[in-house]
Amino acid sequence: MSDSNDKARTERRSDYKHFLTIPTRWMDNDVYGHVNNVVFYSYFDTVVNQYLVAAGGLGIEDGPVIGLVVETMCRYFRPVAFPDVVEAGLRVTHLGRTSVRYEIGIFRQGDDEPAAAGHFVHVYVDRATRRPVPPPETMRAALARIAT
């Protein structure tokens, strides 16, 4: 019997459609000598928002639609430590009317298997009212390009 943990362990770099290279920083390491678990969520946020700004036209400061994170999860498989460079892989596994599920793999540069893998879900809302709305067409098209 297989579970989602087994699935993440069998994933490879080729399972992701967009990548962002992120250098680790000295301050990312914790007292145990590896990148702290909370930093991985920062990598998740960075790869998603970089893609949305670059490919989807997200207006971080003044766009009428914003994405609110309503769910996150991460599984850790092997350590990453400064001065490693990571490559964050991104794909969309659900593109609903107002929500999107992103899956992210964090790879040490050159590795084919992820050091960590997880997901987060955005619900798109009107910036002023915070009521759910569909993402703009430019953004939806960008999300569709990395959908599996």
C-alpha positions as CSV (number, residue, x, y, z in Angstrom):
1,M,0.0,0.0,0.0
2,S,1.3,3.4,-0.9
3,D,0.7,6.7,0.9
4,S,1.5,10.3,0.0
5,N,4.9,10.1,1.7
6,D,5.9,7.3,-0.6
7,K,4.7,9.3,-3.6
8,A,6.9,12.3,-2.6
9,R,9.9,10.0,-2.2
10,T,9.5,8.7,-5.8
11,E,9.1,12.1,-7.3
12,R,11.9,13.5,-9.5
13,R,13.0,16.8,-10.8
14,S,11.3,16.1,-14.1
15,D,7.9,16.0,-12.3
16,Y,8.0,19.9,-12.0
17,K,7.4,22.4,-14.7
18,H,9.0,25.6,-13.4
19,F,12.2,26.1,-11.3
20,L,13.7,28.9,-9.3
21,T,17.3,28.8,-8.0
22,I,17.6,30.0,-4.4
23,P,20.9,30.3,-2.5
24,T,20.8,29.4,1.1
25,R,22.0,31.9,3.6
26,W,24.1,31.5,6.7
27,M,21.1,32.6,8.9
28,D,19.0,29.8,7.4
29,N,20.9,27.1,9.4
30,D,19.7,26.3,12.8
31,V,21.7,25.0,15.8
32,Y,21.5,21.5,14.4
33,G,23.6,22.6,11.4
34,H,20.9,22.4,8.6
35,V,18.3,24.7,7.1
36,N,15.5,25.1,9.6
37,N,12.1,23.6,8.6
38,V,10.3,27.0,8.6
39,V,12.7,28.3,5.9
40,F,11.4,25.7,3.5
41,Y,8.0,27.4,3.7
42,S,9.8,30.6,2.7
43,Y,11.2,28.8,-0.4
44,F,7.6,27.6,-1.2
45,D,6.3,31.2,-1.0
46,T,9.2,32.6,-3.0
47,V,8.9,30.2,-6.0
48,V,5.1,30.6,-6.2
49,N,5.1,34.4,-6.0
50,Q,8.1,34.8,-8.3
51,Y,6.2,32.8,-10.9
52,L,3.0,34.7,-10.4
53,V,4.7,38.1,-10.7
54,A,6.9,37.1,-13.7
55,A,4.4,34.9,-15.7
56,G,1.0,35.8,-14.3
57,G,1.1,39.6,-13.8
58,L,0.5,39.5,-10.1
59,G,0.4,43.0,-8.7
60,I,1.8,42.4,-5.2
61,E,1.2,46.0,-3.9
62,D,-1.8,47.2,-5.9
63,G,-3.4,44.4,-7.8
64,P,-7.2,44.0,-7.3
65,V,-6.9,40.2,-6.7
66,I,-4.6,38.5,-4.1
67,G,-4.0,34.9,-3.1
68,L,-4.5,34.0,0.6
69,V,-2.8,30.8,1.8
70,V,-5.4,28.5,3.4
71,E,-3.4,25.2,3.6
72,T,0.2,24.2,3.7
73,M,2.2,20.9,4.2
74,C,5.8,19.9,3.9
75,R,7.7,16.6,4.2
76,Y,11.4,16.5,4.7
77,F,13.6,13.8,3.3
78,R,17.2,14.9,3.5
79,P,19.0,17.9,5.0
80,V,20.0,21.1,3.2
81,A,22.6,23.4,4.8
82,F,24.4,26.7,4.0
83,P,26.1,27.1,1.5
84,D,23.9,24.7,-0.5
85,V,22.0,26.2,-3.4
86,V,18.5,24.9,-3.8
87,E,16.2,24.7,-6.8
88,A,12.5,25.0,-6.1
89,G,10.3,23.1,-8.5
90,L,6.7,24.2,-9.0
91,R,3.6,22.7,-10.5
92,V,-0.2,23.2,-10.2
93,T,-2.2,20.1,-9.4
94,H,-5.6,21.8,-9.0
95,L,-6.9,24.9,-10.8
96,G,-10.3,25.6,-9.5
97,R,-12.6,28.6,-10.0
98,T,-11.1,30.6,-7.1
99,S,-8.5,28.3,-5.6
100,V,-5.2,26.7,-6.7
101,R,-3.1,23.9,-5.3
102,Y,0.6,24.3,-5.9
103,E,3.0,21.5,-5.3
104,I,6.7,22.3,-4.6
105,G,9.8,20.2,-4.6
106,I,13.0,21.6,-3.0
107,F,16.1,20.1,-4.6
108,R,19.7,20.6,-3.7
109,Q,21.3,21.9,-6.9
110,G,22.0,18.9,-9.2
111,D,20.0,16.4,-7.2
112,D,17.2,14.5,-8.9
113,E,15.3,13.6,-5.7
114,P,13.8,16.3,-3.5
115,A,15.2,17.2,-0.1
116,A,11.6,18.3,0.8
117,A,8.3,18.3,-1.0
118,G,4.9,19.8,-0.1
119,H,2.0,21.9,-1.2
120,F,0.1,25.0,-0.4
121,V,-3.4,26.2,-1.5
122,H,-4.2,29.8,-2.5
123,V,-7.8,31.1,-2.5
124,Y,-8.0,34.2,-4.6
125,V,-9.9,37.1,-3.2
126,D,-10.7,40.7,-4.0
127,R,-8.1,42.8,-2.2
128,A,-10.7,45.2,-0.7
129,T,-13.5,42.9,0.3
130,R,-11.6,39.6,0.9
131,R,-14.4,37.7,-0.9
132,P,-13.3,34.9,-3.2
133,V,-13.0,35.8,-6.9
134,P,-11.5,34.0,-9.9
135,P,-7.9,35.0,-10.7
136,P,-7.4,37.3,-13.7
137,E,-7.2,35.6,-17.1
138,T,-3.5,36.3,-17.4
139,M,-2.8,34.6,-14.1
140,R,-5.1,31.7,-14.9
141,A,-3.3,31.1,-18.2
142,A,0.1,31.2,-16.4
143,L,-1.2,28.7,-13.9
144,A,-2.6,26.4,-16.6
145,R,0.9,26.3,-18.2
146,I,2.4,24.6,-15.2
147,A,-0.6,22.4,-14.4
148,T,-0.2,18.6,-14.4
